[in-house]
Amino acid sequence: MGQEKRTSERRPMFRVCRYNIDGREYADLSTNISERGIFIKNFSPPAVGTWVTLTVTLPEEWGSLPLKILARVAWVNTDEDPHKRGMGLEFTSVKADSLPIIEYFVREVYEQPALNQDQLTSTAGSDGVSESFEYDLDIDVEEPQ
């Protein structure tokens, strides 16, 4: 068996995850999550390095608001047993239309006590009034073009 490479504790999380790869929408079951990533079952996982955008809805106590998480496929399991197949995604950044949503993710999932303002960017919406936020999770991977 290979050497363990995990740097953070995984917690069970059995939920249907919606995600996008190259403009195509998918929905599959996750099995666990950590502050660095998530494992999603997929009978035909994409190649390592593929960029994935997860669409997440926050818990009801946070208004069931949407959040987008940019991740890349860090590893795949192509076991003969199709129930074990899937992809390990490594989170790279998180996007939302509200700063409190980003704060929630960073605190509750990424397990950081506060936002590092150097990792936060904001963009004005096309209406000139709304704003969206992106938080770089400080993982050294090359962003997609």
FISERO-587679 format. One record per residue: x, y, z of N, C-alpha, C, O in turn; residue in three letters. Coordinates in nm, 3 decimals. Layout:
FISERO-587679
<<X, Y, Z>, <X, Y, Z>, <X, Y, Z>, <X, Y, Z>, "ALA">;
...
***
This chain:
FISERO-587679
<<0.084, -0.117, 0.000>, <0.000, 0.000, 0.000>, <0.088, 0.124, 0.000>, <0.194, 0.124, 0.062>, "MET">;
<<0.045, 0.232, -0.071>, <0.123, 0.356, -0.083>, <0.127, 0.434, 0.047>, <0.048, 0.411, 0.138>, "GLY">;
<<0.220, 0.527, 0.053>, <0.234, 0.612, 0.170>, <0.117, 0.710, 0.178>, <0.075, 0.765, 0.077>, "GLN">;
<<0.065, 0.731, 0.298>, <-0.046, 0.823, 0.322>, <-0.003, 0.966, 0.295>, <0.098, 1.011, 0.349>, "GLU">;
<<-0.079, 1.039, 0.211>, <-0.045, 1.176, 0.175>, <-0.142, 1.278, 0.235>, <-0.124, 1.398, 0.213>, "LYS">;
<<-0.242, 1.235, 0.308>, <-0.342, 1.326, 0.362>, <-0.280, 1.421, 0.463>, <-0.200, 1.381, 0.548>, "ARG">;
<<-0.320, 1.548, 0.454>, <-0.272, 1.647, 0.549>, <-0.385, 1.700, 0.637>, <-0.360, 1.780, 0.727>, "THR">;
<<-0.508, 1.656, 0.611>, <-0.621, 1.701, 0.692>, <-0.719, 1.586, 0.709>, <-0.727, 1.495, 0.626>, "SER">;
<<-0.794, 1.592, 0.818>, <-0.888, 1.486, 0.852>, <-1.009, 1.487, 0.759>, <-1.066, 1.593, 0.729>, "GLU">;
<<-1.048, 1.369, 0.713>, <-1.168, 1.357, 0.630>, <-1.287, 1.326, 0.718>, <-1.278, 1.250, 0.815>, "ARG">;
<<-1.400, 1.387, 0.682>, <-1.526, 1.362, 0.755>, <-1.627, 1.305, 0.656>, <-1.633, 1.349, 0.541>, "ARG">;
<<-1.706, 1.207, 0.699>, <-1.807, 1.152, 0.608>, <-1.905, 1.261, 0.564>, <-1.946, 1.345, 0.644>, "PRO">;
<<-1.942, 1.260, 0.438>, <-2.043, 1.351, 0.386>, <-2.106, 1.285, 0.264>, <-2.047, 1.284, 0.156>, "MET">;
<<-2.224, 1.231, 0.283>, <-2.295, 1.163, 0.175>, <-2.403, 1.255, 0.122>, <-2.515, 1.259, 0.173>, "PHE">;
<<-2.368, 1.330, 0.016>, <-2.461, 1.425, -0.045>, <-2.444, 1.423, -0.196>, <-2.336, 1.395, -0.248>, "ARG">;
<<-2.552, 1.454, -0.265>, <-2.541, 1.472, -0.410>, <-2.473, 1.606, -0.433>, <-2.516, 1.709, -0.381>, "VAL">;
<<-2.367, 1.603, -0.512>, <-2.292, 1.724, -0.546>, <-2.315, 1.757, -0.693>, <-2.308, 1.670, -0.780>, "CYS">;
<<-2.342, 1.882, -0.718>, <-2.357, 1.929, -0.856>, <-2.227, 1.998, -0.896>, <-2.173, 2.081, -0.823>, "ARG">;
<<-2.179, 1.963, -1.014>, <-2.054, 2.021, -1.059>, <-2.051, 2.034, -1.211>, <-2.131, 1.973, -1.281>, "TYR">;
<<-1.957, 2.116, -1.259>, <-1.944, 2.147, -1.399>, <-1.801, 2.119, -1.444>, <-1.706, 2.161, -1.378>, "ASN">;
<<-1.787, 2.049, -1.555>, <-1.657, 2.025, -1.617>, <-1.670, 2.063, -1.764>, <-1.751, 2.005, -1.837>, "ILE">;
<<-1.591, 2.160, -1.807>, <-1.592, 2.204, -1.948>, <-1.732, 2.233, -2.000>, <-1.767, 2.196, -2.112>, "ASP">;
<<-1.813, 2.300, -1.918>, <-1.947, 2.339, -1.962>, <-2.055, 2.234, -1.949>, <-2.171, 2.262, -1.978>, "GLY">;
<<-2.020, 2.114, -1.906>, <-2.120, 2.007, -1.887>, <-2.152, 1.993, -1.740>, <-2.063, 1.996, -1.655>, "ARG">;
<<-2.281, 1.978, -1.710>, <-2.328, 1.964, -1.572>, <-2.336, 1.816, -1.533>, <-2.376, 1.731, -1.612>, "GLU">;
<<-2.296, 1.788, -1.408>, <-2.302, 1.652, -1.352>, <-2.357, 1.658, -1.211>, <-2.357, 1.763, -1.147>, "TYR">;
<<-2.404, 1.545, -1.162>, <-2.447, 1.531, -1.023>, <-2.410, 1.391, -0.978>, <-2.457, 1.292, -1.035>, "ALA">;
<<-2.328, 1.382, -0.875>, <-2.285, 1.253, -0.821>, <-2.278, 1.263, -0.670>, <-2.290, 1.371, -0.613>, "ASP">;
<<-2.260, 1.150, -0.604>, <-2.259, 1.142, -0.458>, <-2.119, 1.160, -0.402>, <-2.024, 1.096, -0.446>, "LEU">;
<<-2.108, 1.249, -0.303>, <-1.981, 1.262, -0.230>, <-1.979, 1.159, -0.119>, <-2.084, 1.111, -0.076>, "SER">;
<<-1.858, 1.123, -0.074>, <-1.848, 1.029, 0.038>, <-1.776, 1.089, 0.158>, <-1.801, 1.049, 0.272>, "THR">;
<<-1.686, 1.188, 0.132>, <-1.618, 1.253, 0.245>, <-1.566, 1.389, 0.202>, <-1.553, 1.419, 0.083>, "ASN">;
<<-1.537, 1.471, 0.303>, <-1.489, 1.606, 0.279>, <-1.384, 1.639, 0.384>, <-1.388, 1.587, 0.496>, "ILE">;
<<-1.291, 1.725, 0.348>, <-1.193, 1.777, 0.443>, <-1.176, 1.925, 0.413>, <-1.240, 1.979, 0.323>, "SER">;
<<-1.090, 1.991, 0.488>, <-1.067, 2.133, 0.462>, <-0.998, 2.155, 0.328>, <-1.001, 2.267, 0.276>, "GLU">;
<<-0.936, 2.053, 0.272>, <-0.862, 2.068, 0.147>, <-0.935, 2.016, 0.024>, <-0.898, 2.049, -0.089>, "ARG">;
<<-1.039, 1.933, 0.044>, <-1.104, 1.878, -0.074>, <-1.220, 1.786, -0.042>, <-1.269, 1.780, 0.071>, "GLY">;
<<-1.264, 1.713, -0.145>, <-1.381, 1.627, -0.135>, <-1.362, 1.507, -0.228>, <-1.296, 1.519, -0.331>, "ILE">;
<<-1.420, 1.392, -0.192>, <-1.421, 1.277, -0.281>, <-1.563, 1.260, -0.333>, <-1.659, 1.256, -0.256>, "PHE">;
<<-1.574, 1.250, -0.466>, <-1.704, 1.233, -0.531>, <-1.700, 1.106, -0.614>, <-1.610, 1.087, -0.696>, "ILE">;
<<-1.799, 1.019, -0.591>, <-1.810, 0.898, -0.671>, <-1.843, 0.935, -0.815>, <-1.923, 1.025, -0.840>, "LYS">;
<<-1.780, 0.866, -0.909>, <-1.802, 0.894, -1.050>, <-1.757, 0.769, -1.124>, <-1.642, 0.727, -1.112>, "ASN">;
<<-1.847, 0.709, -1.202>, <-1.814, 0.584, -1.270>, <-1.706, 0.601, -1.375>, <-1.636, 0.505, -1.409>, "PHE">;
<<-1.691, 0.721, -1.426>, <-1.592, 0.749, -1.530>, <-1.520, 0.880, -1.495>, <-1.542, 0.982, -1.559>, "SER">;
<<-1.433, 0.876, -1.392>, <-1.371, 1.001, -1.346>, <-1.282, 1.065, -1.452>, <-1.218, 0.996, -1.531>, "PRO">;
<<-1.280, 1.199, -1.454>, <-1.193, 1.270, -1.549>, <-1.047, 1.257, -1.509>, <-1.015, 1.209, -1.400>, "PRO">;
<<-0.960, 1.300, -1.595>, <-0.815, 1.290, -1.572>, <-0.769, 1.381, -1.458>, <-0.829, 1.485, -1.431>, "ALA">;
<<-0.662, 1.340, -1.392>, <-0.598, 1.423, -1.292>, <-0.561, 1.557, -1.357>, <-0.511, 1.560, -1.469>, "VAL">;
<<-0.587, 1.666, -1.285>, <-0.558, 1.799, -1.337>, <-0.679, 1.868, -1.397>, <-0.674, 1.988, -1.422>, "GLY">;
<<-0.788, 1.794, -1.421>, <-0.909, 1.853, -1.478>, <-0.969, 1.954, -1.378>, <-0.974, 1.926, -1.258>, "THR">;
<<-1.013, 2.069, -1.428>, <-1.075, 2.172, -1.344>, <-1.223, 2.146, -1.331>, <-1.290, 2.113, -1.428>, "TRP">;
<<-1.275, 2.162, -1.209>, <-1.414, 2.134, -1.175>, <-1.468, 2.253, -1.097>, <-1.401, 2.307, -1.010>, "VAL">;
<<-1.591, 2.293, -1.128>, <-1.660, 2.396, -1.049>, <-1.777, 2.330, -0.978>, <-1.872, 2.285, -1.042>, "THR">;
<<-1.770, 2.323, -0.845>, <-1.878, 2.268, -0.764>, <-1.978, 2.379, -0.732>, <-1.938, 2.491, -0.701>, "LEU">;
<<-2.106, 2.347, -0.738>, <-2.210, 2.440, -0.697>, <-2.269, 2.386, -0.568>, <-2.323, 2.275, -0.565>, "THR">;
<<-2.259, 2.465, -0.462>, <-2.299, 2.421, -0.330>, <-2.407, 2.515, -0.276>, <-2.401, 2.635, -0.300>, "VAL">;
<<-2.504, 2.460, -0.205>, <-2.603, 2.541, -0.136>, <-2.573, 2.531, 0.012>, <-2.565, 2.421, 0.068>, "THR">;
<<-2.557, 2.646, 0.076>, <-2.526, 2.648, 0.219>, <-2.644, 2.596, 0.301>, <-2.758, 2.596, 0.254>, "LEU">;
<<-2.617, 2.553, 0.425>, <-2.725, 2.506, 0.512>, <-2.833, 2.613, 0.531>, <-2.808, 2.732, 0.512>, "PRO">;
<<-2.952, 2.568, 0.567>, <-3.068, 2.657, 0.582>, <-3.040, 2.773, 0.677>, <-3.086, 2.885, 0.652>, "GLU">;
<<-2.966, 2.749, 0.786>, <-2.937, 2.857, 0.882>, <-2.852, 2.968, 0.821>, <-2.839, 3.076, 0.879>, "GLU">;
<<-2.793, 2.942, 0.702>, <-2.717, 3.043, 0.629>, <-2.793, 3.087, 0.505>, <-2.734, 3.137, 0.409>, "TRP">;
<<-2.923, 3.067, 0.508>, <-3.009, 3.119, 0.402>, <-3.013, 3.036, 0.275>, <-3.066, 3.081, 0.174>, "GLY">;
<<-2.958, 2.916, 0.279>, <-2.957, 2.827, 0.162>, <-2.901, 2.898, 0.039>, <-2.948, 2.876, -0.073>, "SER">;
<<-2.801, 2.982, 0.060>, <-2.742, 3.062, -0.048>, <-2.640, 2.981, -0.127>, <-2.576, 2.891, -0.073>, "LEU">;
<<-2.624, 3.013, -0.256>, <-2.531, 2.939, -0.341>, <-2.386, 2.983, -0.324>, <-2.356, 3.097, -0.290>, "PRO">;
<<-2.299, 2.888, -0.349>, <-2.155, 2.908, -0.338>, <-2.092, 2.826, -0.450>, <-2.139, 2.716, -0.480>, "LEU">;
<<-1.988, 2.878, -0.512>, <-1.915, 2.802, -0.615>, <-1.774, 2.778, -0.565>, <-1.708, 2.869, -0.514>, "LYS">;
<<-1.730, 2.654, -0.579>, <-1.596, 2.617, -0.536>, <-1.519, 2.568, -0.658>, <-1.560, 2.474, -0.726>, "ILE">;
<<-1.407, 2.633, -0.686>, <-1.321, 2.590, -0.794>, <-1.224, 2.487, -0.737>, <-1.162, 2.509, -0.633>, "LEU">;
<<-1.212, 2.374, -0.806>, <-1.126, 2.265, -0.760>, <-1.060, 2.201, -0.881>, <-1.100, 2.223, -0.995>, "ALA">;
<<-0.959, 2.121, -0.852>, <-0.898, 2.042, -0.959>, <-0.894, 1.898, -0.914>, <-0.885, 1.869, -0.794>, "ARG">;
<<-0.900, 1.806, -1.011>, <-0.893, 1.664, -0.981>, <-0.749, 1.635, -0.938>, <-0.656, 1.649, -1.018>, "VAL">;
<<-0.732, 1.593, -0.812>, <-0.599, 1.564, -0.757>, <-0.562, 1.417, -0.776>, <-0.445, 1.384, -0.792>, "ALA">;
<<-0.663, 1.330, -0.773>, <-0.639, 1.187, -0.792>, <-0.770, 1.120, -0.832>, <-0.878, 1.173, -0.807>, "TRP">;
<<-0.760, 1.003, -0.893>, <-0.879, 0.927, -0.931>, <-0.866, 0.783, -0.884>, <-0.755, 0.731, -0.869>, "VAL">;
<<-0.979, 0.721, -0.860>, <-0.985, 0.579, -0.827>, <-1.058, 0.513, -0.943>, <-1.176, 0.540, -0.966>, "ASN">;
<<-0.990, 0.426, -1.016>, <-1.050, 0.355, -1.130>, <-1.064, 0.206, -1.098>, <-1.047, 0.121, -1.186>, "THR">;
<<-1.094, 0.176, -0.973>, <-1.112, 0.039, -0.927>, <-1.211, -0.036, -1.017>, <-1.302, 0.024, -1.074>, "ASP">;
<<-1.192, -0.167, -1.030>, <-1.285, -0.249, -1.109>, <-1.426, -0.242, -1.052>, <-1.524, -0.251, -1.126>, "GLU">;
<<-1.437, -0.227, -0.921>, <-1.567, -0.214, -0.857>, <-1.619, -0.072, -0.883>, <-1.561, 0.024, -0.832>, "ASP">;
<<-1.724, -0.056, -0.962>, <-1.771, 0.077, -0.998>, <-1.818, 0.160, -0.878>, <-1.826, 0.282, -0.887>, "PRO">;
<<-1.849, 0.095, -0.766>, <-1.893, 0.168, -0.646>, <-1.777, 0.235, -0.574>, <-1.799, 0.319, -0.486>, "HIS">;
<<-1.654, 0.200, -0.609>, <-1.536, 0.262, -0.549>, <-1.474, 0.369, -0.638>, <-1.386, 0.443, -0.594>, "LYS">;
<<-1.519, 0.377, -0.762>, <-1.461, 0.472, -0.857>, <-1.501, 0.615, -0.821>, <-1.609, 0.641, -0.768>, "ARG">;
<<-1.410, 0.706, -0.851>, <-1.442, 0.845, -0.827>, <-1.320, 0.933, -0.837>, <-1.215, 0.892, -0.885>, "GLY">;
<<-1.338, 1.057, -0.789>, <-1.231, 1.156, -0.801>, <-1.214, 1.231, -0.670>, <-1.311, 1.268, -0.603>, "MET">;
<<-1.089, 1.253, -0.636>, <-1.055, 1.335, -0.521>, <-1.028, 1.476, -0.572>, <-0.934, 1.498, -0.648>, "GLY">;
<<-1.110, 1.571, -0.530>, <-1.095, 1.709, -0.573>, <-1.023, 1.790, -0.466>, <-1.050, 1.775, -0.347>, "LEU">;
<<-0.932, 1.874, -0.510>, <-0.860, 1.965, -0.420>, <-0.916, 2.105, -0.442>, <-0.910, 2.157, -0.554>, "GLU">;
<<-0.970, 2.167, -0.335>, <-1.026, 2.301, -0.345>, <-0.915, 2.402, -0.374>, <-0.806, 2.393, -0.318>, "PHE">;
<<-0.943, 2.499, -0.463>, <-0.846, 2.603, -0.492>, <-0.899, 2.743, -0.458>, <-0.823, 2.828, -0.411>, "THR">;
<<-1.027, 2.768, -0.482>, <-1.086, 2.896, -0.445>, <-1.237, 2.880, -0.430>, <-1.296, 2.781, -0.473>, "SER">;
<<-1.297, 2.980, -0.366>, <-1.440, 2.978, -0.342>, <-1.496, 3.114, -0.386>, <-1.436, 3.218, -0.360>, "VAL">;
<<-1.613, 3.112, -0.453>, <-1.677, 3.233, -0.505>, <-1.820, 3.243, -0.454>, <-1.890, 3.142, -0.442>, "LYS">;
<<-1.863, 3.366, -0.424>, <-2.001, 3.389, -0.382>, <-2.036, 3.535, -0.403>, <-1.948, 3.619, -0.424>, "ALA">;
<<-2.166, 3.565, -0.398>, <-2.213, 3.702, -0.414>, <-2.225, 3.775, -0.280>, <-2.272, 3.889, -0.275>, "ASP">;
<<-2.181, 3.711, -0.174>, <-2.191, 3.771, -0.041>, <-2.068, 3.735, 0.042>, <-2.029, 3.619, 0.049>, "SER">;
<<-2.008, 3.835, 0.104>, <-1.891, 3.812, 0.186>, <-1.919, 3.717, 0.304>, <-1.834, 3.634, 0.334>, "LEU">;
<<-2.035, 3.727, 0.372>, <-2.061, 3.631, 0.481>, <-2.062, 3.486, 0.437>, <-2.030, 3.397, 0.516>, "PRO">;
<<-2.099, 3.459, 0.311>, <-2.096, 3.321, 0.261>, <-1.952, 3.273, 0.254>, <-1.922, 3.160, 0.294>, "ILE">;
<<-1.864, 3.357, 0.204>, <-1.721, 3.322, 0.198>, <-1.668, 3.299, 0.339>, <-1.597, 3.202, 0.364>, "ILE">;
<<-1.703, 3.388, 0.431>, <-1.657, 3.375, 0.570>, <-1.704, 3.243, 0.630>, <-1.627, 3.177, 0.701>, "GLU">;
<<-1.829, 3.204, 0.604>, <-1.882, 3.078, 0.654>, <-1.798, 2.961, 0.602>, <-1.756, 2.876, 0.680>, "TYR">;
<<-1.774, 2.958, 0.469>, <-1.696, 2.848, 0.412>, <-1.557, 2.842, 0.473>, <-1.511, 2.734, 0.512>, "PHE">;
<<-1.490, 2.954, 0.481>, <-1.352, 2.957, 0.533>, <-1.349, 2.910, 0.677>, <-1.256, 2.838, 0.716>, "VAL">;
<<-1.446, 2.948, 0.757>, <-1.449, 2.909, 0.898>, <-1.494, 2.764, 0.918>, <-1.429, 2.688, 0.990>, "ARG">;
<<-1.606, 2.725, 0.855>, <-1.667, 2.595, 0.882>, <-1.609, 2.479, 0.802>, <-1.604, 2.367, 0.852>, "GLU">;
<<-1.566, 2.503, 0.680>, <-1.513, 2.394, 0.596>, <-1.362, 2.400, 0.590>, <-1.293, 2.301, 0.615>, "VAL">;
<<-1.309, 2.516, 0.556>, <-1.165, 2.532, 0.540>, <-1.096, 2.541, 0.676>, <-0.973, 2.533, 0.685>, "TYR">;
<<-1.174, 2.557, 0.782>, <-1.129, 2.553, 0.923>, <-1.023, 2.658, 0.955>, <-0.925, 2.630, 1.024>, "GLU">;
<<-1.044, 2.779, 0.903>, <-0.956, 2.892, 0.937>, <-1.035, 2.988, 1.024>, <-1.155, 3.008, 1.001>, "GLN">;
<<-0.972, 3.050, 1.124>, <-1.046, 3.137, 1.215>, <-1.096, 3.266, 1.151>, <-1.197, 3.321, 1.195>, "PRO">;
<<-1.029, 3.314, 1.048>, <-1.070, 3.440, 0.985>, <-1.017, 3.448, 0.843>, <-0.925, 3.375, 0.805>, "ALA">;
<<-1.076, 3.537, 0.765>, <-1.030, 3.558, 0.628>, <-0.895, 3.628, 0.628>, <-0.870, 3.718, 0.708>, "LEU">;
<<-0.809, 3.586, 0.539>, <-0.684, 3.657, 0.512>, <-0.718, 3.753, 0.398>, <-0.741, 3.710, 0.285>, "ASN">;
<<-0.721, 3.882, 0.425>, <-0.764, 3.980, 0.327>, <-0.680, 3.978, 0.199>, <-0.728, 4.017, 0.093>, "GLN">;
<<-0.554, 3.933, 0.208>, <-0.468, 3.923, 0.089>, <-0.518, 3.817, -0.009>, <-0.482, 3.820, -0.126>, "ASP">;
<<-0.601, 3.724, 0.039>, <-0.652, 3.616, -0.045>, <-0.791, 3.645, -0.100>, <-0.847, 3.563, -0.173>, "GLN">;
<<-0.848, 3.761, -0.065>, <-0.985, 3.797, -0.103>, <-0.984, 3.901, -0.213>, <-0.915, 4.002, -0.204>, "LEU">;
<<-1.063, 3.876, -0.319>, <-1.081, 3.976, -0.424>, <-1.231, 3.997, -0.443>, <-1.311, 3.906, -0.422>, "THR">;
<<-1.267, 4.117, -0.484>, <-1.407, 4.145, -0.513>, <-1.417, 4.203, -0.653>, <-1.325, 4.269, -0.701>, "SER">;
<<-1.531, 4.178, -0.717>, <-1.556, 4.223, -0.852>, <-1.694, 4.286, -0.857>, <-1.790, 4.229, -0.805>, "THR">;
<<-1.704, 4.402, -0.917>, <-1.834, 4.467, -0.933>, <-1.917, 4.389, -1.034>, <-1.866, 4.339, -1.134>, "ALA">;
<<-2.046, 4.381, -1.007>, <-2.137, 4.313, -1.098>, <-2.163, 4.397, -1.221>, <-2.128, 4.515, -1.224>, "GLY">;
<<-2.223, 4.337, -1.322>, <-2.251, 4.409, -1.447>, <-2.350, 4.523, -1.427>, <-2.356, 4.615, -1.509>, "SER">;
<<-2.428, 4.519, -1.318>, <-2.522, 4.627, -1.290>, <-2.455, 4.745, -1.219>, <-2.519, 4.847, -1.195>, "ASP">;
<<-2.327, 4.730, -1.185>, <-2.254, 4.837, -1.118>, <-2.285, 4.849, -0.971>, <-2.223, 4.930, -0.903>, "GLY">;
<<-2.379, 4.772, -0.921>, <-2.419, 4.779, -0.781>, <-2.380, 4.653, -0.705>, <-2.321, 4.660, -0.598>, "VAL">;
<<-2.414, 4.537, -0.761>, <-2.385, 4.411, -0.694>, <-2.235, 4.382, -0.698>, <-2.160, 4.441, -0.776>, "SER">;
<<-2.194, 4.292, -0.612>, <-2.053, 4.259, -0.601>, <-2.040, 4.109, -0.580>, <-2.124, 4.048, -0.515>, "GLU">;
<<-1.934, 4.050, -0.635>, <-1.906, 3.909, -0.607>, <-1.766, 3.900, -0.547>, <-1.683, 3.988, -0.567>, "SER">;
<<-1.743, 3.794, -0.474>, <-1.619, 3.776, -0.399>, <-1.557, 3.643, -0.435>, <-1.627, 3.544, -0.460>, "PHE">;
<<-1.424, 3.640, -0.436>, <-1.350, 3.515, -0.456>, <-1.240, 3.509, -0.352>, <-1.169, 3.607, -0.328>, "GLU">;
<<-1.227, 3.392, -0.290>, <-1.125, 3.371, -0.187>, <-1.032, 3.261, -0.233>, <-1.074, 3.147, -0.251>, "TYR">;
<<-0.905, 3.295, -0.253>, <-0.803, 3.200, -0.293>, <-0.765, 3.118, -0.170>, <-0.726, 3.174, -0.068>, "ASP">;
<<-0.776, 2.986, -0.181>, <-0.748, 2.900, -0.066>, <-0.600, 2.873, -0.047>, <-0.561, 2.786, 0.031>, "LEU">;
<<-0.516, 2.947, -0.120>, <-0.371, 2.944, -0.099>, <-0.312, 2.805, -0.123>, <-0.227, 2.759, -0.047>, "ASP">;
<<-0.358, 2.741, -0.230>, <-0.304, 2.612, -0.270>, <-0.227, 2.635, -0.398>, <-0.278, 2.697, -0.491>, "ILE">;
<<-0.104, 2.587, -0.403>, <-0.017, 2.612, -0.517>, <-0.049, 2.524, -0.636>, <0.014, 2.420, -0.657>, "ASP">;
<<-0.147, 2.567, -0.714>, <-0.179, 2.500, -0.840>, <-0.200, 2.608, -0.945>, <-0.237, 2.721, -0.913>, "VAL">;
<<-0.177, 2.573, -1.069>, <-0.193, 2.668, -1.178>, <-0.341, 2.683, -1.210>, <-0.410, 2.585, -1.236>, "GLU">;
<<-0.389, 2.807, -1.209>, <-0.531, 2.836, -1.237>, <-0.561, 2.810, -1.385>, <-0.472, 2.826, -1.469>, "GLU">;
<<-0.685, 2.772, -1.417>, <-0.721, 2.752, -1.558>, <-0.730, 2.884, -1.631>, <-0.756, 2.988, -1.570>, "PRO">;
<<-0.708, 2.881, -1.760>, <-0.716, 3.002, -1.842>, <-0.858, 3.030, -1.881>, <-0.885, 3.128, -1.950>, "GLN">;
***
